[in-house]
């Protein structure tokens, strides 16, 4: 495989395109994510009411739905390779680096689609204030990057396990806990005031978290993938 940046990009995009075609054919991960998210949002909104919820509760509700919806689908990028028997072929055809980048791009695309569909439903079901929507989208984008960067490597680790779903959640939770706490704090401030200046510290943490997770996972992935 070429070691140039152009070779890395082309191989990564090939892995990404393969996963997208397969997902469009089966829609397994996307359907699982969306059904869980919509069902949870509807159940919670009907239980606690549609208006008058404090920003802290709204922020926690949103990211709990995002987290568990992501848990139901993000691991499929690697689990599917093991289930259909293509993992060995992929190991022979591509180096670990483009495989990781391609899978990361796929998970990012999947979670972006999920966020784009869930966010309007969240605001409609909960009657959350939309005055700071631009700042909310910034926090959401950084949260999506953080979720994908932290869970892609974990998905590769648990792909061969017998209880993949439970193990994925157990291993991901300690890594995601600091991210979730900051995301809830930032979202609460956005829903309360909508000012981007109030979340400067949280934004710095989210950017640093994403960079550290992507870099660390990229460096460690070759050992996981070749094991």
C-alpha positions in Angstrom: 0.0 0.0 0.0 1.3 3.5 -0.8 2.7 5.4 2.2 2.0 8.8 0.7 -0.8 11.0 2.1 -2.7 10.6 -1.2 -2.5 6.9 -0.9 -3.7 7.1 2.7 -6.6 9.3 1.8 -7.7 7.1 -1.1 -7.6 3.9 0.9 -9.4 5.6 3.8 -12.2 6.8 1.5 -12.4 3.4 -0.1 -13.1 1.8 3.4 -15.6 4.6 4.2 -17.4 4.2 0.8 -17.6 0.4 1.4 -19.3 0.9 4.8 -21.7 3.5 3.5 -22.8 1.2 0.6 -23.4 -1.6 3.1 -25.3 0.6 5.5 -27.5 2.0 2.7 -28.2 -1.6 1.7 -29.1 -2.8 5.2 -29.8 0.4 7.2 -29.2 -1.7 10.3 -27.2 0.8 12.4 -29.2 3.9 11.2 -32.5 2.3 11.9 -31.4 1.1 15.4 -30.1 4.5 16.3 -33.1 6.5 15.1 -35.8 4.1 16.5 -34.1 4.2 19.9 -33.7 8.0 19.9 -37.3 8.8 18.8 -38.8 6.3 21.1 -36.8 7.5 24.1 -37.5 11.2 23.4 -41.2 10.6 22.9 -41.5 8.5 26.1 -39.6 11.0 28.2 -41.4 14.1 26.8 -44.8 12.5 27.5 -43.8 11.5 31.0 -42.3 14.8 32.2 -44.3 17.2 30.1 -43.4 19.4 27.1 -42.8 22.7 28.7 -41.2 24.2 31.8 -38.3 21.9 32.1 -35.1 23.5 33.5 -32.1 23.8 31.2 -30.0 21.3 33.2 -32.7 18.6 32.8 -33.1 19.3 29.1 -29.3 19.2 28.6 -29.0 15.9 30.5 -31.9 14.4 28.6 -30.5 15.4 25.2 -27.1 13.9 25.8 -28.4 10.7 27.4 -30.5 10.1 24.3 -27.5 10.9 22.1 -25.2 8.6 24.1 -27.4 5.5 24.2 -28.6 6.0 20.6 -24.9 6.1 19.6 -24.2 3.0 21.7 -26.8 1.1 19.7 -25.2 1.7 16.3 -21.6 2.9 16.4 -20.0 -0.5 17.1 -21.5 -2.0 14.0 -18.7 -0.7 11.8 -16.4 -3.4 13.2 -18.9 -6.0 14.4 -20.3 -6.3 10.8 -16.8 -7.2 9.5 -16.6 -10.1 12.0 -20.1 -11.3 11.4 -19.9 -11.4 7.6 -16.3 -12.7 7.6 -14.7 -9.8 5.8 -12.3 -8.7 8.7 -9.5 -11.0 7.6 -9.8 -9.8 3.9 -9.7 -6.2 5.1 -6.6 -6.9 7.1 -4.9 -8.4 4.1 -6.0 -5.6 1.7 -5.3 -2.5 3.7 -3.0 -1.2 6.4 -4.5 -0.3 9.8 -4.2 3.5 9.4 -6.7 3.8 6.5 -9.0 1.3 8.1 -9.2 3.4 11.3 -9.7 6.6 9.4 -12.4 5.1 7.1 -14.3 3.6 10.1 -14.0 6.9 12.0 -15.4 8.8 9.0 -18.3 6.3 8.8 -19.1 6.6 12.5 -18.9 10.4 12.2 -21.2 10.5 9.2 -23.7 8.1 11.0 -23.7 10.2 14.1 -24.0 13.4 12.2 -27.1 12.1 10.4 -28.5 11.0 13.7 -27.8 14.4 15.3 -29.4 16.2 12.4 -32.6 14.2 12.8 -32.8 14.0 16.6 -32.1 17.7 17.3 -35.2 19.1 15.7 -37.3 16.4 17.3 -35.8 17.2 20.7 -36.7 20.9 20.4 -40.2 20.0 19.3 -40.9 17.4 21.9 -39.4 19.3 24.8 -40.2 22.9 23.8 -36.5 23.8 24.6 -35.5 27.4 24.0 -33.9 27.9 20.5 -32.4 31.4 21.0 -28.9 30.1 21.1 -29.2 27.5 18.3 -25.9 28.5 16.6 -24.0 27.9 19.8 -26.0 24.7 20.4 -24.9 23.4 17.0 -21.2 24.2 17.9 -21.5 22.2 21.1 -23.3 19.4 19.2 -20.6 19.2 16.5 -17.8 19.0 19.1 -19.9 16.4 21.0 -20.3 14.2 17.9 -16.6 14.4 17.2 -15.8 13.4 20.8 -18.3 10.5 20.8 -16.9 9.1 17.5 -13.2 9.5 18.4 -13.7 7.8 21.8 -15.8 4.9 20.6 -14.3 3.8 17.3 -11.3 2.2 19.0 -13.5 0.5 21.6 -15.7 -0.9 18.8 -12.6 -2.5 17.3 -11.6 -4.0 20.6 -15.0 -5.6 21.3 -15.7 -6.8 17.8 -14.7 -10.4 18.5 -16.4 -10.6 21.9 -19.5 -12.8 22.5 -21.5 -10.1 24.3 -20.6 -7.1 22.1 -23.4 -4.7 23.0 -23.0 -4.9 26.7 -19.2 -4.9 26.6 -19.2 -1.9 24.2 -21.2 0.2 26.7 -19.2 -0.9 29.7 -15.8 -0.1 28.1 -17.0 3.2 26.6 -18.7 4.6 29.7 -15.5 5.5 31.7 -14.0 7.1 28.6 -17.1 9.1 27.8 -18.0 10.2 31.3 -15.8 13.4 31.3 -17.0 14.2 27.8 -20.7 13.8 28.9 -20.3 16.0 32.0 -18.8 18.8 30.0 -21.3 18.5 27.2 -24.2 18.6 29.7 -22.7 21.7 31.4 -22.1 23.5 28.0 -25.6 22.6 26.7 -27.2 23.8 30.0 -25.5 27.2 29.6 -26.5 27.4 26.0 -30.1 26.7 26.7 -30.0 29.1 29.6 -28.4 32.1 28.0 -27.3 31.2 24.5 -24.0 33.2 24.8 -20.9 31.5 23.4 -18.7 33.4 25.8 -20.2 31.5 28.7 -18.9 28.2 27.4 -15.3 29.1 26.4 -13.9 26.7 29.0 -16.1 23.9 27.8 -15.3 24.4 24.2 -11.6 24.3 24.9 -12.0 21.0 26.7 -14.1 19.5 23.9 -11.6 20.5 21.3 -8.7 19.1 23.4 -10.7 15.9 24.1 -11.3 15.3 20.4 -7.7 15.9 19.4 -6.3 13.6 22.1 -8.8 10.8 21.4 -8.3 10.8 17.7 -4.5 11.0 18.0 -4.4 8.3 20.7 -6.8 6.0 18.9 -4.9 6.4 15.6 -1.6 5.4 17.2 -3.1 2.5 19.1 -5.4 1.1 16.5 -2.7 -0.9 14.6 -2.0 -3.0 17.7 -5.8 -3.7 18.2 -6.4 -4.4 14.5 -3.5 -6.8 14.0 -4.1 -8.7 17.2 
